[in-house]
Amino acid sequence: MLLSELFNFVFIFVCVYPIQTACAPYDKVANVTTARPEIHNPFAYYYILIAVIIVALIVIMLAILYFVLDL
């Protein structure tokens, strides 16, 4: 139960929140997200890439815990 809650917490803050903020249109002048889709956050792909890498590391860590240590 605790592991499931921890995974949900990590997933929301590592994956969902950065992708939502990264994919939101970004106004460089005002430094805020806007409703104009022609302006994109230049760091969007980096946020998504980092989120994917962190999730992959978490999955590998859990696999090691379950299969190698027989927990």
Number of C-alpha atoms within 10 A of each C-alpha: 6 7 9 9 10 11 14 12 12 15 16 13 12 18 19 14 13 18 19 12 15 20 18 19 19 23 17 13 6 8 9 11 18 15 10 11 12 9 14 17 17 13 13 18 13 13 20 19 14 14 20 14 12 16 17 12 12 15 13 12 11 14 13 13 12 11 9 9 8 8 8
